[in-house]
Amino acid sequence: MEKKKYELCLEVLKRFQKAGILDGLILIGSWSLYFYQYYFSHTDFTPSIRTRDLNFLVPLPSIIRQKTDIPELLKDLGFLLDFRGSKGYIKLQNPDLIVEFLVPERGRGTDKPYKLPNLGVNAQALRFLDFLADNIIKIKIDNMSIIVPHPAAFALHKLIIFKRRTKSEKAEKDKEQALMVIDYLIKTKAEAELKRTFNSMPKKWQNKVLDSLKSLDRLDIITLLG
């Protein structure tokens, strides 16, 4: 099952690259972990990806100018268009993967979908995503350059959002993933990058991170960030 998900994920990415839109997308969420094994290539970092959700962040303003009908692009892979409730968020559903698009929420925010006409889909706007867009790395694989959040940003973001989760299993997964990535950053002597990323956050966000670490009894990380 997992092998099938990996192969399908790579096929989606290859199609986005061929369509000329991959460099305007950031792969976020749990699937970032799969590609972090290349960042932590000299360690035993081997994440297990249990989620079907393949989430792409579109930074604003979008740099994508190539018009692409994503639902049509993925149709022959078994992805069907799914409109979520009255809000109309679009997801592309496949038995093995769910492709979804997100954008950073700005100002007061809105519960309406954000239209991405160049991609033929609309996106959900969420808080704290600009932070991920501002801290990225590129992973080279299969002649592709895949953009993902820097592991430090990924982990700190998870520490902010896990308390906002309404489902306990998702909160637990966020905590587990955040601490795993931070532990590997420490193992690979990347503490300075973790601290630099933390210091780039607004003070309010820093306090959210520190509160989360206190609740998780990780005083060692708090000391490192201080």
N, C-alpha and C positions, 0 to 999 in steps of 0.2 A: 504493500500500500504506500509506504513512504517513498520507495523508489519511483513509483508511478507519479506521485506528487512532485518529486524533484524534477523528473523528466518533463512534466507538463509545465512547471514553473519556468524552466529553461527555454522551452519552446515559446511560451508567451513573451519572454524577454527577447528572444531572437526575432520574433515578428515585430516587436516594437522597435528594435534596432533597424530592421530592414525598412520599416515605414518611416524612419527618420525622426522618431519621437523619444527614443530612450534617453537621450541626453537632457531632456526636459522633465524627467521624472525621477523621483527619489523613492527607492524601495524602503518602506518603513515597517515597523511591527516585527512580529516574531520571525518572519522570513529573513530579516537582516542577519539573524544569528547564523543561518546557514552559510552566508558569505563571510562572516567573521572568522570562520575557520581558516580562511586564506590570510586574513590579517594576523591571526595568532598561529601562523603556519608552523612555528617551531615549538609548539606546545601540544598537549593532548586535548585541546578544545574540540569537542565533538557533540554539538547540540542535537537534541532530538526535536524535530519540528512536528508538533501534534495538531497545529491549527490548519484549517482549510483557507483562512483569510490571507489573501495576497493583496496588501495595501500599498497604493502608490500615492505619494504626496506630490502635488503640483504646486511649486512655489509661485507666489504672486508678486509682480506680474509674470505671467507665463511667458517663457521664451519659445514655446512651441508655435511655429508658424505653418508647419506642414499639416494640411487638412487630412485627417484620418478618421474613418468610421470604425472605431474600435469594436463595437458589437459585430459588425460584418467581418472584421479582420479575424475574430476569434470564433466565429460561428461554426466553422467546420471542425473545431476542437470540442464541440459539444457545449459551449457556453451559451446560455439563454439569458435574455434580458429579464431582470426582476426589479419591479418598482416597489419600494418599501413604503407601504402605508400611504397616508394622505400627504406626507411630506414629499414623496416622489424621488427619494434617493435611488439612484440606479446602482444595482449590483449585477455582475455577470456570473451566473451560477453554473457550475459544472459539478458532477458527482464528487470530484476530487479537490477542486479549488473554487474559491469565490474571489473574483477580482473586483476591487472597489477603489474609488478615487477620493482623495481628501484634499482640502485646501486649508491654509491657516485662517482662523477666525479673526476678524479685525473689528475694532470699535466695540459697540454694544453687543455685536453678534446677531445671529438670526437663525431661525429654525427652518428656513427655506433652503432648498438645494442651490448650489452654485453651478450655473451652467458653464460647460466647457464645449462650446460649439465646434471648435477645431478637432475635438476628439469624439464627438457624437455621444457624449455622456454628460451627466451632471455629478457633482461632488458634494460631500458633506463638509461643512466648515467646523473645525475643532480648535480649541485653545492649545497654546504651547507648541504648535507645529512650526512656527517661524524659527524657534530655537533649534529644531532639528535641521531645517533648511540652511541655517547659518553655520552648521558644523558638520561637514560632509567629508567623505573619502570616496575614492574610486577603487573598485575591485576589478582586476582584469581576469576574465575567464571566458574560454571558448570564443576568442576573438571579439569579446564584448567588453565594454567599460561600464560597469554597473555602479550607480551612485547609491550609497547608503549613508545613514548618519554615522558620524564618528562613534566608536563604541562608548566613549566617555559621555557623549551627548545622549546616546541611546539609554544608558544606565541611569543617568540623572533624570531624564524625562520620565522613565518608569517610576522612579522614586517620588516624583511629583504626582503622577496620575493615579497610582494604585489606590489612594484613599478616595478618589472620586468615582471609583468603580461601583456599580450597583450589584454586580454579580461577584460573589466571594471567590469563585474559582478563577475568575480573570484577575482579581486583585492578588491572589496567591501566585499566579503565573508571573505577573509583573514583578513582584518582590523577588521571586526565585531568579528570574532572568537578570534583573538589575544587579543583584549581589554576585551572581556568577560572572557577569562581564567585569564588574569592578575587581573581583578577585583575580581575574586573568590579566587585567591591566596592571595590577600590583605585581603579579608574578612575572610579567614581562618588563618590569621597571618603567612603566609608563605613568607613574604617579604624578609627574609634573604636568602631563597633558590633562589628566583628570582634574587636577587643581586649577589649571588655567581655564578649562571649560567651566568649572564651577564658579570661578571668579568673574566670568563673563556674564553670569546670570544676574537678573535684577535681584535686589536684596530680599524681596518678598519670596521669590522662588528659592533662593538659597535657604531661607528659613523653613520652607516646606520640605526641602531635601533633608535638612538637619533634623527636623521633627520626625520624619519618616525613619531616619537611621536610628534615632533614639528609641522609637517604638520597636525597632528590629534588634535592639541591643548590639548595634555595631559601632561602639565607641571608638574602635580602632580606625574606622573610616572617617569618623568625625574629626579625630585628631589629625589624620592625614590632610584633610581639607582645610583645617585651621592653620 
